[in-house]
Every structure is written in C-alpha cells, then in structure tokens.
Amino acid sequence: MTTEPPNLAAERPYDTNRSDYLDRVAATFGDYKRRSIEFCKLATGERILDVGCGTGQDAVMMAGYVGPSGRVTGIDREASLIAEAQAADDTVDFLVGDVMTLPFDDGLYDCTRADRVFQHLTAPVAALAEMVRVTAVGGRIVVIDVDWDTFVIDASNTELTRRIIRFANDCQACGWAGRQLYGLFHDASLAEVEAYGDSIVVTDLQVTLQLLGLSYFLAEACRASAVTEEEAAAWMAELEQRDTAGRFFAGISGYCVRGQRKD
Ligand SMILES: C[S@@+](CC[C@H](N)C(=O)[O-])C[C@H]1O[C@@H](n2cnc3c(N)ncnc32)[C@H](O)[C@@H]1O
C-alpha cells in the first residue's frame, strides 16, 4: 500500500517567537515555568530582570513574588511582543532591547533570568556576560533552556527518528543550550552554580506537531533532503496510528541553572 505524503507545506510556519505560540506554551507547559521561577528564590522588594520576556507572562508572575515594593522589568528584542506585554500589564516595566547590549547600569538587578532564549543565540557567552554585568554582586542569574537533542518520539524506525531529531536540533541557533548552561555559568566565574533538569511529556500528536514544531522540522527536513517525502509520509502514518490508539509518546528535556555574581 502506498501512503500519500503529508501536505507539509500547508502547515503553519513554526515560529517560537510568535505571541500565540508563546501563550500556548505557557498554558500547556506552565508547570516548568513555575518551578524555574521558584528556583530564582525571589524575595519581597527585589529588582528582577526577565531577558527575552516575550509576551511578559513570566515577568508578571515574578512581580507577584517581589510585591509592590519590588520591581520587575521585561526586555525583548521583538517590539510587537513588548507592545502586547505592555497592553496586558502595567505593573511591570516592559521595553524593547537586545540581551547582547542591555540598556541598564551595572549591578542594577537582584535576579536576572532568561527562559528559552539561549537556544536562539549565536553568542551565548557574551549574552550571559551581559546578564551578569547588570546583576548586583551577590545577586542570582537563572537561565532555563531546552536541549533539542533530548527530543524523544516513540516510533519503530529508530534510524529515521534519530535523523529527524538531529535535524530539528540543527535547525536551532544553539540546540544544545540546555546542556551547555552549567559549563557556561562556571566559565562566567559565577558562584554557587546549581542545576536541575525538567522534562515535559506529550501524548498528543497535534501538540507535538504544533508546539514542539514537529510539522515544521519534518517539512524542513524534506526540503533539505535529509528525509525523503516517502519516509516522512510513512513515519507520520505510524505516528497517527499510535495517536489514534492512544499510545503516542513524545517528550523533551530542559535544564535550569542558577549562579551568583561574585564580584
Ligand atoms: C521562545 S521565546 C521565549 C519567550 C519567553 N521567555 C517565554 O518563556 O515565554 C524566545 C524569546 O527570546 C527573544 N529573543 C531572542 N533573541 C533575543 C535577543 N538577542 N535579545 C532579546 N530577546 C531575544 C525572542 O524575541 C523571544 O521573545
């Protein structure tokens, strides 16, 4: 039996920086965000910076931890996301800016955080140095990010599955951001460096296609001839069967690292 190739070109482009995408991720996988914010050890009255804040949901959540005597700032290079954040909340300061050149004085913040930003960066060392610069001596820097090579999907063709996952990893500016954070923090001479891992499990094919970007990666892999249309079609047909049978399984891990500025 021949299987029709999926109409991959018709899938909506996967853009992890779109506001509707960010809101869906927060709604679907919010628990990991709460854990990473707890790990910041925020206290009443502190000044907090969320770098690459997107639509600002995490910054607003952190404002609840520092209370009215504290202050949270969110910064993102995408003006449209910042406009949306500003429209949704006026207790947090939101501004447009780049992590590589943060428009703040040295040592301004008690805690500086970034969630899923480092995977997009080609110069993560310089970005972390800039986050450290704007953090007060003794303050915390917390970064959480996915490691795209930990994207797992249960499928019978292990070689093809590995090929697709490797391709997805290589689509990122920094697919190994998750595993590299701990070393980056040590290289930045931070003190008290601690890390934990966090995984999400997805048992719904549509969520995997859309929120984990599988549709996009598969289409791109076909376009780049890393995978043939026939391979993609057969692989998707199996995933759909597994989904219909209630046994589709995917997951991905991220890592969260905290360090303290020494001097
Ligand atoms: C996957 S989104 C995560 C957004 C938000 N932290 C969250 O968890 O919902 C990555 C964000 O990083 C921002 N970003 C990427 N590179 C940046 C840079 N160099 N400076 C500032 N923001 C950046 C993007 O605009 C985007 O909003």
The ligand as an SDF file (V2000), in Angstrom:
LIG
                    3D

 27 29  0  0  0  0  0  0  0  0999 V2000
   10.9560   31.0200   22.8150 C   0  0  0  0  0  0  0  0  0  0  0  0
   10.7450   32.7220   23.1620 S   0  0  0  0  0  0  0  0  0  0  0  0
   10.5840   32.7120   24.9440 C   0  0  0  0  0  0  0  0  0  0  0  0
    9.8560   33.9300   25.4720 C   0  0  0  0  0  0  0  0  0  0  0  0
    9.6400   33.9530   26.9720 C   0  0  0  0  0  0  0  0  0  0  0  0
   10.8940   33.9240   27.6960 N   0  0  0  0  0  0  0  0  0  0  0  0
    8.7770   32.7780   27.3970 C   0  0  0  0  0  0  0  0  0  0  0  0
    9.2960   31.8670   28.0380 O   0  0  0  0  0  0  0  0  0  0  0  0
    7.5780   32.7990   27.0850 O   0  0  0  0  0  0  0  0  0  0  0  0
   12.3440   33.4440   22.9340 C   0  0  0  0  0  0  0  0  0  0  0  0
   12.2990   34.9550   23.1300 C   0  0  0  0  0  0  0  0  0  0  0  0
   13.6350   35.4480   23.1070 O   0  0  0  0  0  0  0  0  0  0  0  0
   13.6250   36.6720   22.4040 C   0  0  0  0  0  0  0  0  0  0  0  0
   14.9840   36.9270   21.9430 N   0  0  0  0  0  0  0  0  0  0  0  0
   15.7200   36.1590   21.1030 C   0  0  0  0  0  0  0  0  0  0  0  0
   16.9340   36.7020   20.9290 N   0  0  0  0  0  0  0  0  0  0  0  0
   16.9780   37.8240   21.6810 C   0  0  0  0  0  0  0  0  0  0  0  0
   17.9650   38.8110   21.9300 C   0  0  0  0  0  0  0  0  0  0  0  0
   19.1500   38.7570   21.3220 N   0  0  0  0  0  0  0  0  0  0  0  0
   17.6700   39.8100   22.7760 N   0  0  0  0  0  0  0  0  0  0  0  0
   16.4470   39.8970   23.3700 C   0  0  0  0  0  0  0  0  0  0  0  0
   15.4760   38.9870   23.1630 N   0  0  0  0  0  0  0  0  0  0  0  0
   15.7210   37.9670   22.3360 C   0  0  0  0  0  0  0  0  0  0  0  0
   12.6110   36.4600   21.3010 C   0  0  0  0  0  0  0  0  0  0  0  0
   12.1590   37.6670   20.7300 O   0  0  0  0  0  0  0  0  0  0  0  0
   11.5340   35.7000   22.0430 C   0  0  0  0  0  0  0  0  0  0  0  0
   10.5660   36.5300   22.6320 O   0  0  0  0  0  0  0  0  0  0  0  0
  1  2  1  0
  2  3  1  0
  2 10  1  0
  3  4  1  0
  4  5  1  0
  5  6  1  0
  5  7  1  0
  7  8  2  0
  7  9  1  0
 10 11  1  0
 11 12  1  0
 11 26  1  0
 12 13  1  0
 13 14  1  0
 13 24  1  0
 14 15  1  0
 14 23  1  0
 15 16  2  0
 16 17  1  0
 17 18  1  0
 17 23  2  0
 18 19  1  0
 18 20  2  0
 20 21  1  0
 21 22  2  0
 22 23  1  0
 24 25  1  0
 24 26  1  0
 26 27  1  0
M  CHG  2   2   1   9  -1
M  END
$$$$
